[in-house]
């Protein structure tokens, strides 16, 4: 037998009233009720001349000691008239508020679109002619009260909007369960959220496919809190918090500009979501969070974003807010695939990845061979990108992941933020611009990264840290298979992990500063360019490069390790092979800078030009070594300190180790050697074991040609 919502409300309130008898103690710090309060009690705490859920919320916050009450509110809240505010008043107030709820016969729980009309039914399946929780005009529906509604059917001229009064329902929530909905609109956003107190949830139900598409132009707009009129430029557009979930499929086609736009916080918790957009794919002003951080199973979360159009396109996923603490993007799990014309991911403030699988391709990828039209020191085009030494750099900002940061009013000098943090997960990037780029600090602490780029593999305008102190070779894993420069930052510190770099210029470059693509303006390289604040040059000597642990492999056509300041080796294994005239495997600044060795194992091989060696080294040879030849170093007992297969021929080589006596061999047979196999399947670098046979290479302790020890 069907019971009315009003009857259910009375029974629920009675149950709450009985339970609340247990809660009769006064709340610490409770306002003293004025004389005559019992007679004045009305339950109208917010003064809107009615008793609703908003009044319940005010009293509940007070009882939880998260809000205070005025004397008048306290008097109105004592609906039990016992001079004390407690759970009894809360239960009675709930009963009073629920008694004003509409009958469930008038509450729509299901919408079915059909062409230019919509059929609305209640929980019992009866058609509702005068809904209490929404309005209908043709194929345009506006939800006006907290509801959970299933939506299905098809319309090419429909809209599903949400506009719930925040004063009446400060904790208002609307759940839209999509159960086979195809909704499009040629002039407006098919799904539009004007206002909601808490959030709107869009749930694609399991086993259903739902498609939301706008037209090629919009006529709809909204007025913001400052009185400015703004365009609605997404197929799904929300002015308040939005959450996407469910185990079904949601396809969003943003044919005018963007696909999904949220002006506040956007959460993507579950679902198989595909976004195709003419400009940006997914945009959250304050934040975008992918994967519920409290979840453990992300198997039902998959996001695919396509913005790489034949004529133009935008970023894959981005945030816009420049307020402190906002404008961040966090990925905790799931699978995200992005094919973007511009940046794959752009966070106005901080990007953090804790887990999941992230795959990004931008513009033409690492095989981009075009020439930059931007002049030296210019940005070249919208979104940044100019010329930073790479003459083939793309004009647009087409980075894999970019964290921008805050800049001054002119947009040229960094102020704060813009951090990029990788704690876990798997990242694969094929980008025409930098694969990883940030205006602040970069921390590559965990996870697995495979990066291919026509520009820099990982570029930080400030500090760049790899791994945690005392960590193993396993975390993080960074394989830069193609790059102009591999690792670049002001101060580079490697504590652990595995980093492998193949570069057409420098492998590691502690050169510092913005590379003309750190933010979104057209203002040049930053204050003072490379030599000014936020920049760097070969004469200021303020940049450093430090190796404390981990495994590093560099195959560079420019300098192998290039620092405008000092280079310090304190631990780990560093293997460098360099080829190309005018460059060397090790290079530091020219202002009384030095390359110092105090621990670990370092092998560097390359040309004799500009070969700067540490102030203390075990072995230096001018013997020519052919590409593909294996070099093995042993201690006085014949134990292998390190073995290295050179990808390039070299005319000079340096080896540093803790051993007091080192012998070098070419060729030979190795036995019992441990290779960095779990990270580097080529077995080109290793340690331990013994060697038999081979040709001994005599060390030249006097230094090589143009060698400048410090």
C-alpha positions as CSV (number, residue, x, y, z in Angstrom):
1,X,0.0,0.0,0.0
2,X,1.4,3.4,-1.0
3,X,2.2,5.7,1.9
4,X,2.4,9.5,1.3
5,X,5.6,11.3,1.9
6,X,3.9,13.3,4.6
7,X,3.0,10.2,6.5
8,X,6.5,8.8,6.2
9,X,7.9,12.1,7.4
10,X,5.7,12.0,10.5
11,X,6.8,8.5,11.3
12,X,10.5,9.3,10.7
13,X,10.3,12.4,12.9
14,X,8.6,10.4,15.7
15,X,11.5,7.9,15.6
16,X,14.0,10.7,15.7
17,X,12.1,12.2,18.6
18,X,12.3,9.0,20.6
19,X,16.0,8.6,19.9
20,X,16.7,12.2,20.8
21,X,15.5,11.6,24.4
22,X,19.0,10.3,24.9
23,X,20.5,13.6,24.1
24,X,19.3,16.1,26.7
25,X,22.4,17.7,28.0
26,X,23.0,21.3,27.2
27,X,25.8,22.1,24.8
28,X,28.9,23.8,26.3
29,X,28.9,27.5,25.6
30,X,25.1,27.5,24.8
31,X,23.5,30.8,24.7
32,X,21.3,31.5,27.8
33,X,17.7,31.6,26.6
34,X,15.9,34.8,27.4
35,X,12.9,35.0,29.6
36,X,9.7,34.0,27.7
37,X,11.7,32.1,25.1
38,X,9.3,29.2,25.2
39,X,6.4,31.3,24.2
40,X,8.4,32.9,21.4
41,X,9.7,29.6,19.9
42,X,8.7,29.3,16.3
43,X,11.5,27.2,14.6
44,X,12.2,30.0,12.1
45,X,15.9,30.4,12.7
46,X,16.8,32.2,9.5
47,X,13.9,34.6,9.5
48,X,12.3,33.7,6.2
49,X,8.8,33.2,7.8
50,X,8.8,29.5,7.3
51,X,10.3,26.3,8.8
52,X,12.4,24.4,6.4
53,X,15.5,22.3,6.1
54,X,17.6,25.5,6.2
55,X,16.5,26.1,9.9
56,X,17.3,22.4,10.7
57,X,20.8,22.9,9.3
58,X,21.4,26.0,11.4
59,X,20.4,24.2,14.7
60,X,22.4,21.1,13.7
61,X,25.5,23.1,13.1
62,X,25.1,24.7,16.5
63,X,24.6,21.4,18.3
64,X,27.8,20.1,16.6
65,X,29.6,23.2,17.9
66,X,30.5,24.3,14.4
67,X,28.4,27.5,14.5
68,X,26.9,29.9,17.0
69,X,23.4,31.3,17.4
70,X,22.1,34.8,18.2
71,X,19.8,35.2,21.2
72,X,16.8,35.4,18.9
73,X,17.8,32.3,17.0
74,X,18.3,30.4,20.3
75,X,14.8,31.5,21.4
76,X,13.3,30.3,18.1
77,X,15.2,27.0,18.2
78,X,13.7,26.0,21.6
79,X,10.7,24.4,20.0
80,X,10.3,21.9,22.9
81,X,10.0,24.8,25.2
82,X,12.2,23.4,28.0
83,X,14.8,26.1,28.2
84,X,17.5,23.9,26.8
85,X,18.7,23.4,23.2
86,X,19.5,19.7,22.5
87,X,18.5,16.8,20.3
88,X,14.9,17.0,21.3
89,X,14.6,20.4,19.6
90,X,16.4,19.1,16.5
91,X,14.0,16.2,16.2
92,X,11.0,18.4,16.7
93,X,12.3,21.0,14.2
94,X,12.9,18.3,11.6
95,X,9.3,17.2,12.1
96,X,8.1,20.7,11.7
97,X,10.1,21.2,8.5
98,X,9.0,17.8,7.0
99,X,5.4,18.6,7.7
100,X,5.6,21.3,5.0
101,X,7.0,18.9,2.4
102,X,4.9,18.3,-0.7
103,X,3.1,15.0,-1.1
104,X,5.2,12.5,-2.8
105,X,2.6,12.3,-5.6
106,X,3.9,15.7,-6.8
107,X,7.6,14.8,-6.6
108,X,9.1,13.8,-10.0
109,X,11.6,10.9,-9.8
110,X,11.8,10.1,-13.5
111,X,12.1,12.1,-16.7
112,X,11.8,10.7,-20.2
113,X,12.7,13.0,-23.2
114,X,11.0,12.5,-26.5
115,X,11.6,15.1,-29.2
116,X,10.3,18.5,-28.0
117,X,8.5,17.2,-24.9
118,X,9.3,15.5,-21.6
119,X,7.2,13.0,-19.6
120,X,7.6,13.4,-15.8
121,X,6.5,10.6,-13.4
122,X,6.6,10.1,-9.6
123,X,7.9,7.1,-7.6
124,X,4.7,5.1,-8.3
125,X,5.0,5.7,-12.0
126,X,2.1,8.2,-12.3
127,X,2.5,11.2,-14.6
128,X,2.9,14.4,-12.6
129,X,1.1,17.4,-14.0
130,X,2.2,20.0,-11.4
131,X,5.6,18.9,-10.1
132,X,6.8,20.3,-6.8
133,X,10.5,19.8,-7.4
134,X,10.9,21.1,-11.0
135,X,9.4,23.0,-13.8
136,X,8.9,21.9,-17.4
137,X,8.5,24.0,-20.6
138,X,8.5,21.9,-23.7
139,X,11.8,19.9,-23.6
140,X,13.3,22.3,-21.1
141,X,13.4,21.1,-17.5
142,X,14.7,23.0,-14.4
143,X,15.1,21.1,-11.1
144,X,14.2,23.6,-8.3
145,X,14.6,21.4,-5.2
146,X,16.8,18.7,-3.9
147,X,16.0,15.5,-5.8
148,X,17.2,12.3,-7.2
149,X,15.9,11.8,-10.7
150,X,16.4,9.2,-13.4
151,X,16.7,10.7,-16.9
152,X,16.4,8.9,-20.2
153,X,15.1,9.3,-23.8
154,X,16.2,11.5,-26.6
155,X,15.8,15.2,-27.7
156,X,17.6,17.4,-30.1
157,X,16.3,20.6,-28.6
158,X,16.2,19.9,-24.8
159,X,17.9,21.2,-21.7
160,X,18.2,19.8,-18.2
161,X,18.9,22.6,-15.8
162,X,19.4,22.8,-12.0
163,X,18.5,26.0,-10.0
164,X,18.0,25.3,-6.3
165,X,17.7,28.2,-4.0
166,X,20.8,28.2,-1.7
167,X,19.1,30.2,1.0
168,X,16.2,27.8,1.3
169,X,18.5,24.7,0.9
170,X,22.0,25.5,1.9
171,X,22.9,21.8,1.7
172,X,20.9,21.2,-1.4
173,X,21.9,18.2,-3.6
174,X,20.6,17.0,-6.9
175,X,21.4,13.5,-8.3
176,X,20.8,13.0,-12.0
177,X,20.8,9.3,-12.9
178,X,21.4,9.0,-16.6
179,X,19.8,5.8,-17.9
180,X,20.2,6.0,-21.7
181,X,19.9,9.7,-22.4
182,X,20.7,11.4,-25.7
183,X,20.3,15.1,-25.2
184,X,21.5,17.9,-27.6
185,X,20.8,21.6,-28.0
186,X,21.9,23.7,-30.9
187,X,22.0,27.0,-29.0
188,X,22.5,26.3,-25.3
189,X,24.2,23.9,-22.9
190,X,22.1,20.6,-22.8
191,X,23.0,20.2,-19.1
192,X,23.3,23.5,-17.1
193,X,23.6,24.1,-13.4
194,X,22.7,27.6,-12.3
195,X,22.8,27.1,-8.5
196,X,23.1,24.3,-5.9
197,X,24.0,24.5,-2.2
198,X,26.1,21.3,-2.0
199,X,26.6,19.7,-5.4
200,X,25.0,18.2,-8.5
201,X,25.9,14.6,-9.2
202,X,25.6,13.2,-12.7
203,X,25.6,9.4,-12.6
204,X,25.8,7.3,-15.8
205,X,24.1,4.1,-14.7
206,X,25.7,0.8,-15.3
207,X,24.9,-0.7,-18.7
208,X,23.7,2.5,-20.3
209,X,25.3,4.9,-22.8
210,X,24.5,8.6,-22.5
211,X,25.4,11.3,-25.0
212,X,25.3,15.1,-24.3
213,X,26.1,17.4,-27.3
214,X,25.8,21.2,-27.9
215,X,25.8,23.0,-31.2
216,X,28.4,25.1,-32.9
217,X,27.3,28.3,-31.2
218,X,25.7,29.3,-28.0
219,X,23.1,32.1,-27.2
220,X,22.9,31.4,-23.5
221,X,24.7,33.3,-20.8
222,X,24.8,34.0,-17.1
223,X,25.5,36.9,-14.8
224,X,28.2,36.5,-12.2
225,X,28.4,37.9,-8.6
226,X,30.1,41.0,-10.0
227,X,27.2,41.7,-12.3
228,X,29.2,40.7,-15.5
229,X,27.5,38.8,-18.2
230,X,29.4,35.7,-19.3
231,X,28.9,33.1,-22.0
232,X,28.0,29.5,-21.3
233,X,30.6,27.7,-23.3
234,X,30.3,24.0,-22.5
235,X,28.0,21.1,-23.3
236,X,27.8,20.4,-19.6
237,X,28.2,23.7,-17.7
238,X,28.0,24.1,-13.9
239,X,28.4,27.3,-11.9
240,X,28.6,25.2,-8.6
241,X,30.2,22.0,-7.5
242,X,29.8,19.1,-9.9
243,X,30.5,15.4,-9.4
244,X,30.6,12.7,-12.2
245,X,30.1,9.1,-11.2
246,X,28.4,5.8,-12.1
247,X,29.5,2.7,-13.9
248,X,28.0,3.5,-17.3
249,X,29.2,5.5,-20.3
250,X,29.0,9.2,-20.7
251,X,29.9,10.9,-24.0
252,X,30.2,14.7,-24.1
253,X,30.6,16.6,-27.3
254,X,31.5,20.3,-26.9
255,X,31.1,21.6,-30.4
256,X,31.2,25.3,-29.6
257,X,34.1,25.4,-27.2
258,X,34.6,23.2,-24.2
259,X,33.1,19.8,-23.2
260,X,32.6,19.9,-19.4
261,X,32.9,23.2,-17.5
262,X,32.6,23.6,-13.7
263,X,33.1,27.1,-12.3
264,X,33.9,25.6,-8.8
265,X,35.1,22.2,-7.9
266,X,34.8,19.3,-10.3
267,X,35.0,15.6,-9.1
268,X,35.3,12.7,-11.5
269,X,34.8,9.6,-9.3
270,X,33.6,6.8,-11.6
271,X,32.3,6.1,-15.1
272,X,33.5,5.6,-18.6
273,X,33.7,9.2,-19.8
274,X,34.6,10.5,-23.2
275,X,34.9,14.2,-24.0
276,X,35.4,15.6,-27.5
277,X,35.8,19.3,-27.6
278,X,36.5,22.1,-30.1
279,X,38.6,23.9,-27.4
280,X,39.2,22.6,-23.8
281,X,38.0,19.2,-22.9
282,X,37.4,19.3,-19.1
283,X,37.7,22.6,-17.2
284,X,37.2,23.1,-13.5
285,X,37.8,26.7,-12.3
286,X,38.8,25.9,-8.7
287,X,39.8,22.3,-8.9
288,X,39.6,19.0,-10.8
289,X,39.9,15.8,-8.9
290,X,40.1,12.5,-10.7
291,X,39.4,9.4,-8.5
292,X,38.0,9.5,-5.0
293,X,41.0,9.6,-2.7
294,X,39.3,7.4,-0.2
295,X,38.5,4.7,-2.8
296,X,40.6,1.5,-3.3
297,X,39.1,0.2,-6.5
298,X,39.3,2.5,-9.6
299,X,38.5,-0.2,-12.2
300,X,35.3,1.6,-13.2
301,X,37.0,5.0,-13.8
302,X,38.1,5.8,-17.4
303,X,38.4,9.2,-18.9
304,X,39.2,9.9,-22.6
305,X,39.6,13.5,-23.8
306,X,40.1,14.5,-27.4
307,X,40.8,18.2,-28.3
308,X,43.3,17.7,-31.1
309,X,41.2,18.9,-34.0
310,X,42.1,19.3,-37.6
311,X,41.8,23.1,-37.5
312,X,42.3,24.1,-33.8
313,X,41.8,22.8,-30.3
314,X,42.6,23.4,-26.7
315,X,43.9,21.8,-23.5
316,X,42.8,18.4,-22.4
317,X,42.1,19.1,-18.7
318,X,42.7,22.4,-17.0
319,X,41.9,24.7,-14.0
320,X,41.7,28.5,-14.1
321,X,41.6,29.9,-10.6
322,X,44.5,32.1,-9.5
323,X,43.3,32.3,-5.9
324,X,45.6,30.9,-3.3
325,X,44.8,27.2,-2.6
326,X,42.7,26.8,-5.7
327,X,43.4,26.0,-9.3
328,X,44.7,22.6,-8.6
329,X,44.4,19.2,-10.4
330,X,44.8,15.9,-8.5
331,X,44.7,12.4,-9.9
332,X,44.3,9.5,-7.4
333,X,43.3,6.6,-9.7
334,X,41.7,5.4,-12.8
335,X,42.8,5.6,-16.4
336,X,43.0,8.9,-18.3
337,X,43.8,9.2,-22.0
338,X,44.3,12.7,-23.5
339,X,44.9,13.6,-27.1
340,X,45.2,17.4,-27.1
341,X,46.1,20.2,-29.5
342,X,47.6,22.3,-26.7
343,X,48.5,21.2,-23.2
344,X,47.4,17.8,-22.1
345,X,46.9,19.0,-18.5
346,X,47.2,22.6,-17.3
347,X,46.9,23.3,-13.6
348,X,46.8,27.0,-12.8
349,X,48.4,26.1,-9.4
350,X,49.4,22.6,-8.5
351,X,49.2,19.3,-10.2
352,X,49.5,16.2,-8.1
353,X,49.4,12.6,-9.2
354,X,49.1,9.8,-6.6
355,X,48.0,6.9,-8.7
356,X,46.3,5.7,-11.8
357,X,47.4,5.5,-15.5
358,X,47.8,8.7,-17.4
359,X,48.5,8.8,-21.2
360,X,48.9,12.1,-23.0
361,X,49.7,13.0,-26.6
362,X,49.9,16.7,-27.6
363,X,49.8,18.2,-31.1
364,X,52.1,16.2,-33.3
365,X,54.0,14.6,-30.5
366,X,57.8,14.1,-30.1
367,X,58.1,13.7,-33.9
368,X,57.2,17.4,-34.4
369,X,59.9,18.9,-36.7
370,X,58.4,22.3,-37.5
371,X,60.2,25.6,-36.9
372,X,59.2,28.1,-34.3
373,X,58.1,31.5,-35.7
374,X,58.5,33.1,-32.4
375,X,61.5,35.3,-32.1
376,X,64.3,34.8,-29.6
377,X,62.9,35.8,-26.2
378,X,59.3,35.8,-27.5
379,X,56.4,33.5,-26.6
380,X,55.5,32.8,-30.2
381,X,51.7,32.3,-29.7
382,X,48.8,31.9,-27.4
383,X,49.5,29.7,-24.4
384,X,53.3,30.3,-24.4
385,X,56.0,28.4,-26.3
386,X,58.7,30.7,-27.8
387,X,62.3,30.0,-28.4
388,X,64.5,28.8,-25.5
389,X,67.4,27.5,-27.5
390,X,65.4,24.9,-29.3
391,X,64.9,26.4,-32.8
392,X,62.3,23.7,-33.7
393,X,60.1,24.4,-30.6
394,X,56.4,24.6,-31.3
395,X,54.8,28.1,-31.1
396,X,51.8,27.0,-29.0
397,X,52.0,25.6,-25.5
398,X,51.6,21.9,-26.2
399,X,53.1,20.5,-23.0
400,X,52.1,17.1,-21.5
401,X,51.5,18.3,-18.0
402,X,51.9,22.0,-17.0
403,X,51.6,23.7,-13.6
404,X,51.6,27.4,-14.2
405,X,51.8,29.4,-10.9
406,X,51.0,33.0,-10.0
407,X,52.8,35.8,-11.8
408,X,52.9,39.6,-11.3
409,X,50.3,41.9,-12.9
410,X,52.5,42.1,-16.0
411,X,52.5,38.4,-16.2
412,X,56.3,38.2,-16.5
413,X,57.6,37.5,-12.9
414,X,56.7,34.4,-11.0
415,X,55.2,35.0,-7.5
416,X,54.2,31.6,-6.1
417,X,52.6,28.2,-6.8
418,X,52.9,26.2,-10.0
419,X,54.2,23.0,-8.3
420,X,54.2,19.6,-10.1
421,X,54.2,16.6,-7.8
422,X,54.3,12.9,-8.9
423,X,53.9,10.5,-5.9
424,X,52.7,7.4,-7.8
425,X,50.9,6.0,-10.9
426,X,52.0,5.5,-14.5
427,X,52.5,8.3,-16.9
428,X,53.2,8.1,-20.6
429,X,53.6,11.3,-22.6
430,X,54.3,12.0,-26.3
431,X,54.5,15.8,-26.6
432,X,55.7,18.4,-29.1
433,X,56.5,20.7,-26.2
434,X,57.9,19.9,-22.7
435,X,56.5,16.6,-21.3
436,X,56.5,17.9,-17.7
437,X,56.7,21.6,-17.0
438,X,56.1,23.8,-14.0
439,X,56.6,27.4,-13.0
440,X,57.3,26.4,-9.4
441,X,59.0,23.4,-8.0
442,X,58.9,19.9,-9.4
443,X,59.0,16.7,-7.3
444,X,59.2,13.4,-9.0
445,X,59.0,11.2,-5.9
446,X,57.3,8.0,-7.2
447,X,55.6,6.3,-10.0
448,X,56.7,5.4,-13.5
449,X,57.1,7.9,-16.3
450,X,57.9,7.3,-19.9
451,X,58.4,10.6,-21.7
452,X,59.1,11.5,-25.4
453,X,59.2,15.1,-26.5
454,X,60.4,17.5,-29.2
455,X,61.5,19.8,-26.3
456,X,62.4,19.2,-22.6
457,X,61.5,16.0,-20.8
458,X,61.1,17.6,-17.4
459,X,61.5,21.4,-16.9
460,X,61.1,23.3,-13.7
461,X,61.5,27.1,-13.4
462,X,62.8,26.4,-9.9
463,X,63.9,23.4,-7.9
464,X,63.6,19.9,-9.4
465,X,63.8,17.0,-7.0
466,X,64.0,13.3,-8.0
467,X,63.2,10.6,-5.4
468,X,63.3,10.5,-1.7
469,X,66.4,10.4,0.6
470,X,67.6,6.9,1.1
471,X,65.3,5.5,-1.5
472,X,65.9,2.6,-3.9
473,X,66.5,2.5,-7.6
474,X,62.8,1.6,-8.2
475,X,61.1,4.9,-7.3
476,X,60.6,6.9,-9.3
477,X,61.2,5.5,-12.7
478,X,61.8,8.2,-15.4
479,X,62.6,7.1,-19.0
480,X,63.0,10.1,-21.3
481,X,63.3,8.3,-24.7
482,X,63.6,11.4,-26.8
483,X,64.1,15.1,-25.9
484,X,65.9,18.3,-26.7
485,X,67.0,18.6,-23.1
486,X,66.2,15.8,-20.6
487,X,66.1,17.2,-17.1
488,X,66.1,21.0,-16.5
489,X,65.8,23.2,-13.5
490,X,67.5,25.8,-11.3
491,X,68.6,23.3,-8.7
492,X,68.5,19.6,-9.6
493,X,68.7,17.0,-6.8
494,X,68.5,13.3,-7.4
495,X,68.1,11.2,-4.2
496,X,66.8,7.9,-5.6
497,X,65.1,6.2,-8.5
498,X,66.0,5.5,-12.0
499,X,66.4,8.2,-14.6
500,X,67.3,7.5,-18.2
501,X,67.7,10.3,-20.7
502,X,68.3,10.5,-24.4
503,X,68.7,14.1,-25.6
504,X,69.7,16.0,-28.7
505,X,71.2,18.7,-26.4
506,X,72.0,18.6,-22.7
507,X,71.0,15.5,-20.7
508,X,70.7,17.3,-17.3
509,X,70.8,21.1,-17.3
510,X,70.9,23.2,-14.1
511,X,70.5,26.4,-16.0
512,X,67.5,27.7,-14.2
513,X,64.7,30.1,-14.9
514,X,61.7,30.3,-17.2
515,X,62.3,28.9,-20.6
516,X,59.8,31.3,-22.2
517,X,57.0,28.9,-21.7
518,X,56.3,28.9,-18.0
519,X,53.0,30.7,-18.1
520,X,50.2,31.9,-20.4
521,X,51.3,35.4,-21.5
522,X,53.2,36.7,-24.4
523,X,55.7,38.6,-22.2
524,X,59.0,37.0,-23.0
525,X,61.4,35.0,-20.9
526,X,60.6,36.6,-17.6
527,X,62.2,39.4,-15.6
528,X,65.7,39.9,-17.0
529,X,65.5,36.8,-19.2
530,X,67.8,34.0,-18.4
531,X,70.2,36.2,-16.4
532,X,67.7,38.0,-14.2
533,X,65.5,37.0,-11.3
534,X,63.8,33.7,-12.1
535,X,66.4,33.2,-14.9
536,X,69.9,31.9,-15.1
537,X,73.1,32.1,-17.3
538,X,76.5,30.7,-17.4
539,X,78.0,33.5,-15.3
540,X,75.8,33.9,-12.2
541,X,76.8,30.5,-10.8
542,X,73.6,30.2,-8.7
543,X,72.4,26.9,-10.1
544,X,73.5,23.5,-8.7
545,X,73.2,19.8,-9.6
546,X,73.5,17.2,-6.9
547,X,73.4,13.4,-7.1
548,X,72.8,11.7,-3.7
549,X,71.6,8.3,-4.9
550,X,69.7,6.3,-7.5
551,X,70.7,5.3,-11.0
552,X,71.2,7.8,-13.8
553,X,71.9,7.1,-17.5
554,X,72.5,9.9,-20.0
555,X,73.0,9.7,-23.7
556,X,73.4,13.3,-24.9
557,X,74.4,15.1,-28.1
558,X,75.0,18.3,-26.1
559,X,76.6,18.4,-22.6
560,X,75.8,15.3,-20.6
561,X,75.6,17.0,-17.3
562,X,75.6,20.8,-17.6
563,X,75.3,23.1,-14.5
564,X,75.7,26.9,-14.4
565,X,76.9,26.3,-10.9
566,X,78.5,23.4,-9.0
567,X,78.0,19.7,-9.6
568,X,78.2,17.4,-6.6
569,X,78.4,13.5,-6.6
570,X,77.6,12.1,-3.2
571,X,76.1,8.7,-4.0
572,X,74.3,6.4,-6.5
573,X,75.4,5.4,-10.0
574,X,75.8,8.0,-12.8
575,X,76.6,6.9,-16.3
576,X,77.1,9.6,-19.0
577,X,77.8,9.2,-22.7
578,X,78.1,12.4,-24.8
579,X,78.8,13.0,-28.4
580,X,79.0,16.2,-30.4
581,X,81.6,18.8,-31.0
582,X,81.9,21.8,-28.7
583,X,80.3,19.9,-25.8
584,X,81.4,17.5,-23.1
585,X,80.0,14.9,-20.7
586,X,80.6,17.0,-17.6
587,X,80.4,20.8,-17.6
588,X,79.9,23.4,-14.9
589,X,79.8,27.2,-14.6
590,X,82.7,29.4,-15.2
591,X,82.6,31.6,-12.0
592,X,84.9,29.6,-9.7
593,X,82.5,26.7,-9.8
594,X,83.5,23.1,-9.3
595,X,82.6,19.5,-9.9
596,X,83.2,17.6,-6.6
597,X,83.1,13.9,-5.8
598,X,82.5,12.5,-2.3
599,X,80.7,9.2,-3.0
600,X,78.9,6.9,-5.4
601,X,80.1,5.8,-8.8
602,X,80.4,8.1,-11.8
603,X,81.4,7.2,-15.4
604,X,81.5,9.9,-18.0
605,X,82.7,9.4,-21.6
606,X,82.7,11.8,-24.5
607,X,84.7,14.3,-26.5
608,X,87.7,16.1,-25.1
609,X,86.1,19.5,-25.7
610,X,85.2,21.3,-22.5
611,X,85.7,18.2,-20.4
612,X,85.6,19.3,-16.8
613,X,86.3,16.6,-14.3
614,X,85.7,16.4,-10.5
615,X,88.5,17.7,-8.3
616,X,89.0,14.1,-7.1
617,X,88.8,11.2,-9.6
618,X,90.1,7.7,-9.9
619,X,90.5,7.3,-13.6
620,X,91.0,9.5,-16.7
621,X,91.7,8.1,-20.1
622,X,92.3,9.6,-23.5
623,X,91.9,6.2,-25.2
624,X,89.4,6.1,-28.0
625,X,86.4,3.9,-27.3
626,X,84.0,2.8,-30.0
627,X,80.3,2.9,-29.8
628,X,78.7,-0.3,-28.5
629,X,81.9,-1.2,-26.6
630,X,81.6,-2.3,-23.0
631,X,83.8,-0.6,-20.4
632,X,84.2,-2.4,-17.1
633,X,85.9,-1.1,-13.9
634,X,87.2,-3.3,-11.1
635,X,88.7,-2.7,-7.7
636,X,92.0,-4.1,-6.5
637,X,90.4,-7.4,-5.7
638,X,89.0,-7.8,-9.2
639,X,85.4,-7.0,-8.2
640,X,83.4,-5.1,-10.7
641,X,82.6,-1.6,-9.5
642,X,80.6,-0.7,-12.6
643,X,80.2,-1.7,-16.2
644,X,78.9,0.5,-19.0
645,X,78.1,-0.1,-22.7
646,X,78.7,3.1,-24.6
647,X,76.0,4.2,-27.0
648,X,78.5,6.6,-28.6
649,X,82.2,6.5,-29.3
650,X,84.4,8.7,-27.0
651,X,87.9,10.0,-26.9
652,X,88.0,10.7,-23.2
653,X,86.6,9.0,-20.1
654,X,86.5,9.7,-16.4
655,X,85.6,7.3,-13.6
656,X,85.1,8.1,-9.9
657,X,84.5,5.6,-7.1
658,X,85.2,5.1,-3.5
659,X,87.9,2.5,-4.4
660,X,91.5,3.5,-3.9
661,X,92.6,1.4,-6.9
662,X,90.7,1.1,-10.2
663,X,91.4,-1.0,-13.3
664,X,89.6,-0.4,-16.6
665,X,88.8,-3.1,-19.2
666,X,87.2,-3.1,-22.6
667,X,85.4,-6.3,-23.7
668,X,85.8,-9.5,-21.6
669,X,83.3,-11.8,-20.1
670,X,81.3,-10.8,-17.0
671,X,80.0,-13.2,-14.4
672,X,77.6,-12.5,-11.5
673,X,76.9,-8.9,-12.5
674,X,73.8,-7.2,-11.3
675,X,72.2,-5.0,-13.9
676,X,69.6,-2.3,-13.5
677,X,67.3,-4.8,-15.2
678,X,64.0,-4.0,-13.5
679,X,64.3,-0.4,-14.8
680,X,66.6,-0.7,-17.8
681,X,66.0,-3.9,-19.8
682,X,69.0,-3.2,-22.1
683,X,71.5,-4.5,-19.5
684,X,73.8,-1.6,-20.5
685,X,74.8,-0.6,-17.0
686,X,75.5,-2.7,-14.0
687,X,77.7,-3.5,-11.0
688,X,79.1,-6.5,-9.0
689,X,80.5,-9.8,-10.1
690,X,83.8,-10.5,-11.8
691,X,85.4,-10.2,-15.3
692,X,87.6,-12.6,-17.2
693,X,89.6,-11.6,-20.3
694,X,89.2,-8.2,-21.8
695,X,91.8,-5.5,-22.6
696,X,93.2,-3.3,-19.9
697,X,93.0,0.4,-20.5
698,X,95.8,2.4,-18.9
699,X,94.7,5.5,-16.9
700,X,96.2,8.9,-17.7
701,X,96.4,10.5,-14.3
702,X,97.6,13.8,-15.7
703,X,94.2,14.6,-17.2
704,X,93.0,14.9,-20.7
705,X,93.1,17.5,-23.4
706,X,91.5,20.7,-22.3
707,X,90.8,19.1,-18.9
708,X,90.3,21.7,-16.1
709,X,90.3,20.1,-12.7
710,X,89.2,22.3,-9.8
